[in-house]
Amino acid sequence: MAKGLLEGKRGIVFGALDEQSIAWAVAEKCVAEGAKITLTNAPVALRFGGLQKLGEKLNAKVIPADATSLEDLENLFTESMEALGGKIDFVLHSIGMSLNVRKKREYTNVNYDWMHKTFDISAMSFHRVMQTAYKMDAMNDWGSIIALTYIAAQRVFPDYSEMAESKALLESFARSFGYHYAKSKKVRVNTISQSPTWTTAGSGVKGFQEFFDYAEKMSPLGNADAASCADFCVTMFSDYTRMVTMQNLYHDGGFSLMGMAPEVLEK
Ligand SMILES: NC(=O)c1ccc[n+]([C@@H]2O[C@H](COP(=O)([O-])OP(=O)(O)OC[C@H]3O[C@@H](n4cnc5c(N)ncnc54)[C@H](O)[C@@H]3O)[C@@H](O)[C@H]2O)c1
């Protein structure tokens, strides 16, 4: 049931590719809660057409932007402020892609050009988004910026490969940029560490089904799905979390603090 938590707020949502995308659920929930948003994704992702349909449904302008391009990001903020009628209150960074995982290269035999690209797309893009907004003074005071991450930044999940380091870097950018943004504009920056979720990016990881089942059993509340992640994002974009910043927040049904679960041993 919508409560109007984001009434009057303007946001930019990155990374909705299809109906399974976490960002798709977040975009729908933000609009249901009263926000006006723009949607963005890499130009190549827009070819599939799904995002245009979401844009029509949510009355949201779709603006192509490759998150590795400063020029695209500057244009994205300019066009978003024009379309939404003012500065931005919240941003969701929901971008992840590993070339070595996609091309099935083992972690002990990575291609470093691909690794560079992975870090650029999955982590440096977050700094780039924030720096662009910062320099353009595009965020309203007390705005909120979130990126989605995974616990492989802290613990070893061998098949997650170089995405583990991407997420560690991403989370560090949230802390470091979070400091500067808090001091200058009272803007908060956090990462949400989400359960395994059935999406294009998620299911690209080797053994995802087995891992998803394992996490489901290890988490006392079960895996958090995309819809509940969207609820959490709305909370983080709302005025009820104004003093939370520079945090990595686990949204994982309790997985991160478990040592042993009887259900896993029984299996
Ligand atoms: N699915 C999971 O199990 C899971 C768990 C924890 C965190 N996450 C994170 O959630 C975020 C969203 O992933 P998802 O699971 O919804 O999958 P998804 O595949 O739906 O979303 C990934 C998005 O990244 C976009 N993208 C890739 N390269 C880009 C570029 N150069 N510029 C702009 N956008 C680009 C893709 O087009 C896609 O929309 C990612 O950061 C992912 O690592 C996912």
The ligand as a Tripos MOL2 file, in Angstrom:
@<TRIPOS>MOLECULE
LIG
   44    48     1     0     0
SMALL
NO_CHARGES

@<TRIPOS>ATOM
      1 N1         20.8460  -10.1820   -8.8350 N.am      1 LIG1
      2 C1         21.5520  -10.3980   -7.7410 C.2       1 LIG1
      3 O1         21.6600  -11.5260   -7.2310 O.2       1 LIG1
      4 C2         22.2060   -9.2140   -7.0580 C.ar      1 LIG1
      5 C3         22.5740   -9.3230   -5.7040 C.ar      1 LIG1
      6 C4         23.2090   -8.2380   -5.1010 C.ar      1 LIG1
      7 C5         23.4620   -7.0790   -5.8350 C.ar      1 LIG1
      8 N2         23.0980   -7.0180   -7.1490 N.ar      1 LIG1
      9 C6         23.4010   -5.7980   -7.9030 C.3       1 LIG1
     10 O2         22.2060   -5.1710   -8.3050 O.3       1 LIG1
     11 C7         22.5020   -4.3350   -9.4200 C.3       1 LIG1
     12 C8         21.4580   -4.5550  -10.5080 C.3       1 LIG1
     13 O3         21.5790   -5.8400  -11.0530 O.3       1 LIG1
     14 P1         20.3340   -6.7870  -11.3670 P.3       1 LIG1
     15 O4         20.5550   -8.0270  -10.5930 O.co2     1 LIG1
     16 O5         19.0680   -6.0570  -11.2390 O.co2     1 LIG1
     17 O6         20.6170   -7.2010  -12.8990 O.3       1 LIG1
     18 P2         20.2940   -6.4820  -14.2890 P.3       1 LIG1
     19 O7         21.0870   -7.2490  -15.2820 O.co2     1 LIG1
     20 O8         18.8390   -6.3820  -14.4840 O.co2     1 LIG1
     21 O9         20.9050   -4.9980  -14.1040 O.3       1 LIG1
     22 C9         22.2430   -4.6540  -14.4240 C.3       1 LIG1
     23 C10        22.1500   -3.3850  -15.2410 C.3       1 LIG1
     24 O10        23.4220   -2.8050  -15.5150 O.3       1 LIG1
     25 C11        23.2650   -2.1320  -16.7590 C.3       1 LIG1
     26 N3         24.5540   -1.7840  -17.3590 N.ar      1 LIG1
     27 C12        25.5480   -2.6250  -17.7520 C.ar      1 LIG1
     28 N4         26.5430   -1.9050  -18.3200 N.ar      1 LIG1
     29 C13        26.1680   -0.5910  -18.2620 C.ar      1 LIG1
     30 C14        26.7750    0.6200  -18.6840 C.ar      1 LIG1
     31 N5         27.9850    0.6410  -19.2880 N.pl3     1 LIG1
     32 N6         26.1180    1.7810  -18.4690 N.ar      1 LIG1
     33 C15        24.8990    1.7920  -17.8760 C.ar      1 LIG1
     34 N7         24.2790    0.6720  -17.4460 N.ar      1 LIG1
     35 C16        24.9100   -0.5050  -17.6480 C.ar      1 LIG1
     36 C17        22.5390   -3.2030  -17.5920 C.3       1 LIG1
     37 O11        22.0300   -2.7150  -18.8200 O.3       1 LIG1
     38 C18        21.4740   -3.6260  -16.6120 C.3       1 LIG1
     39 O12        20.3190   -2.8150  -16.7190 O.3       1 LIG1
     40 C19        23.9350   -4.6570   -9.8490 C.3       1 LIG1
     41 O13        24.8200   -3.7140   -9.2740 O.3       1 LIG1
     42 C20        24.1520   -6.0050   -9.2060 C.3       1 LIG1
     43 O14        25.5170   -6.3150   -9.0060 O.3       1 LIG1
     44 C21        22.4580   -8.0480   -7.7640 C.ar      1 LIG1
@<TRIPOS>BOND
     1     1     2 1
     2     2     3 2
     3     2     4 1
     4     4     5 ar
     5     4    44 ar
     6     5     6 ar
     7     6     7 ar
     8     7     8 ar
     9     8     9 1
    10     8    44 ar
    11     9    10 1
    12     9    42 1
    13    10    11 1
    14    11    12 1
    15    11    40 1
    16    12    13 1
    17    13    14 1
    18    14    15 2
    19    14    16 1
    20    14    17 1
    21    17    18 1
    22    18    19 2
    23    18    20 1
    24    18    21 1
    25    21    22 1
    26    22    23 1
    27    23    24 1
    28    23    38 1
    29    24    25 1
    30    25    26 1
    31    25    36 1
    32    26    27 ar
    33    26    35 ar
    34    27    28 ar
    35    28    29 ar
    36    29    30 ar
    37    29    35 ar
    38    30    31 1
    39    30    32 ar
    40    32    33 ar
    41    33    34 ar
    42    34    35 ar
    43    36    37 1
    44    36    38 1
    45    38    39 1
    46    40    41 1
    47    40    42 1
    48    42    43 1
@<TRIPOS>SUBSTRUCTURE
     1 LIG1         1 GROUP 0 **** ****
